[in-house]
Structure formats: C-alpha cells, structure tokens
C-alpha cells in the first residue's frame, strides 16, 4: 500500500486528485497530508488555496524530497498565479534536493520551461524541456513516468509549434496521446486531443485542427476549467479562419477567454479593423514580453486602415523580436503580412518574397502561418504559384483562403453577438449550471428579445420538456444563481447576465 509520504511526493493526475481530495480534511494533519491536499487542489485548479497551503508548509519539511516537491509545485503555481518574483529562490531550493529523484527533477525542468514560456523566451524554455526529457530517461518505467512524460511532451508540442517546427510539434503531440492512453485518465486524453489540435492549427491544417478541438471541447467541457476555455477560443479562431464567422464569434464569447490582442484578432477576422484598433487602444499595458503580439495585430490593423508603409515598418520590427526569442512561427507570420503590405505599397514588392516564404512554410511541415487571415493566405498562394514543394503548399493556401473569403461573405450576414448570454457561459458552468439549464436560460432570453410572455406550460412545450421537468430545472437554476425568492423568470436571466466578464 502506498504511504501518504509517497503519494505526497509522486506525480499526481487529476483523477488521482479527485479520488484523494474528499478524504483529506481541511485543518490540522500531518505535513505530508497537508502537502498532498494542496497538490490535489492544484490539480482541480484551486490555485490560490493551494499556494497558501504549500507556502505555509514550506520551510517545515525535513524530508529533502518533500521539500523539493513543495518547491516544484510552488513554481508550477507561480505560472498560473503570475508570481515570477518567487521562482528563483524556489528553483534554488528544488535543485538542491530534487537531483536524487529523476521524476522530481523532470517536473522541476518542466516548471521552469513553463516560466520561460510565459515570458516568451522560447529558446530557453525549449532547453529546459529537453533537460527534463534527459532527467526523465533515468526514471523507472511505470504510471508515474508516463504522467510526467505526458506533460513534458505536451509542453514540447506547444514550444515546437512556437518555433515553427511543425513536424516536431506534431510528433510531440502524438507522443502526448500515447502517454495519455497509458495513464488511462479521460482528462489526460482530452488534453492530449487539444494538444494535437494546437499542433495542427499552428501548422495551418485548420480542418484537422477544428476536428481535434471539437473533440477536445466535448471531453473537457464537463470540467469547466481554463483549458476548456482556451480550447473553445482556439476552436473559435480556427473556425473563423475557415470563414465560419458567426459560429466562431459565438464560440469565442462562450469561452470568455483571450488577451486584448486575441480579441482584436477576432475582430479582424470579422472584418472589423476599427473595432480591433479600439480594443487595442483601450487595453491596459500588458506584460512587456507580450507586447510584440499586440504590435503584430496593431501592424495588421495599420494595413487594413490604409497605412501599409507603417504596417511594414512595425511588422519588420516585430519579426526581429520574435526571431530573437526563438519564435519562428510568429516571425514567419509577421514576414507574410509584411510582404502582403509591401505589395500594397508597390506592385510586385511583396511577390518576390512570397515564394521564399511558402518554401519556408513547406520545409517546416506547415500549410499556413501565424495569425491566419484568409485573404492574406489566398494572396500568398497566388503569388507563390511555382514548381516544387512550394507550389503544393501555395495551392493549398490559395484554395483554402479563397473558400474562406467566400464563406465569410455569406456568413457575415448572420447575426453576430446575437446572444449576450454566450459571454457568461464559462461563468455559468463554473457555478454548476448544466448545458440543459443554460439552454433554458437561452430560451428565456429569446422570449425577452421577442418581447413575448409565455406561461410555464407553453415554455415547457417550446423546450420539449414536461412542465414538471422545467420546474425542476428552474428551481435548480435559482439555487445556483442565488436569486432566492425573487419573483418571475426574468430575474434568472438578469442574474445570469451579471456573470458576464466586465469589459
């Protein structure tokens, strides 16, 4: 039987955490039980509570491996809580103790890779992740090793996608899937499916990406976590890049996720350059390491708003910054948009660069580029219609780009932002509403927009429910939204819309 100490030190899956957490009481207990409980809370994304508990345990552990485990998990939490000033002393603590355990050492390197990734230091992050792989090679075979391998390969898939090594990224994503199968946890499998979609999406293989993101969203939605939110956002953008504007826009609002540059890019995909410019101008100053992403979108907006020269200048600066950080995917995307805008300044000025760019995409194993805009893809494909591998990828870019532009023209006629309730979806799921209960709220919203009043019996018929089932749903919605005895169904919608994020 595994001891509490061994459980406190060993790698944990979300399934492990959900199984163990009910038996780990709040309050006093052995140091090992407190550490184990905090680690379980991390797995279910109670990050603040986990940080507080592990911080309280830090310094009390006499067992070297337990001390290393506390430090390693605090570094992981620093990634989610953006507490980077805490990382260096924690890393020094962990490095002194973790060398005796290859699994802990690998998790330390993974944590430091995440820290580097958050600062967009992709070359350094990749080095940390590779060191993690080296450490893991010394670990004995078993489920614990598979858990850490799954996480390391997942991180490698993301890092390699950022570097523009699309073949390497897809290989790491495939490895993640294999390890997830060995671990045998639905959560790990769904996350691996998302990772595969991410690798395909960065490579410009949008049809395969949409399929993977759709399956991942189905597997992750019951957890209602930040990974589910980000999967929805990725799915939204991938679908919009295919020209599915209305569906993608609805999904992006349901995710309630995305930095200002992400939301501005979605506005660009809708063809709303002015809105994108407004979003970026009103956004508070972000982290310095993220500013080049905003400049990337600002440059695209400049081109769309009639300043292609200004766009080229800014895109060239952004491409150099991305290149210096090892972010080849993004440098390539900035170069494509710079060539597109050069063509607007001087006929033929961008075409000369197009063939070289498409060859680069093809050599990397891709079919697209960063911040995929359909009309830019179509132009790139037409401009690079030459013999060889570049011609194959050029045809793909042109065909998909033209098809997306045509579809977007038709799809744009669909109402965008038709449901304000979409923006509250993540928060409603977080307080426990089921998808059926959210469907009831959507129907109440429609009735309010139509200015129609229905008795409960008629509303139940419209929803395809019995009156008694509808009554149960509404009772539960009332409890979850804490509306108490306030009268009328309109108060449910009011309480739900209050859950929308503040602009």
PyMOL commands that set and color helices and strands:
alter all, ss='L'
color gray80, all
select helices_A, chain A and resi 4-9+14-21+31-43+47-57+64-81+84-98+102-118+122-136+143-163+166-183+186-202+206-220+226-241+245-255+260-269+273-282+288-304+308-324+328-345+351-363+374-383+389-411+420-430+435-450+456-463+467-481+490-497
alter helices_A, ss='H'
color red, helices_A
deselect
rebuild
show_as cartoon
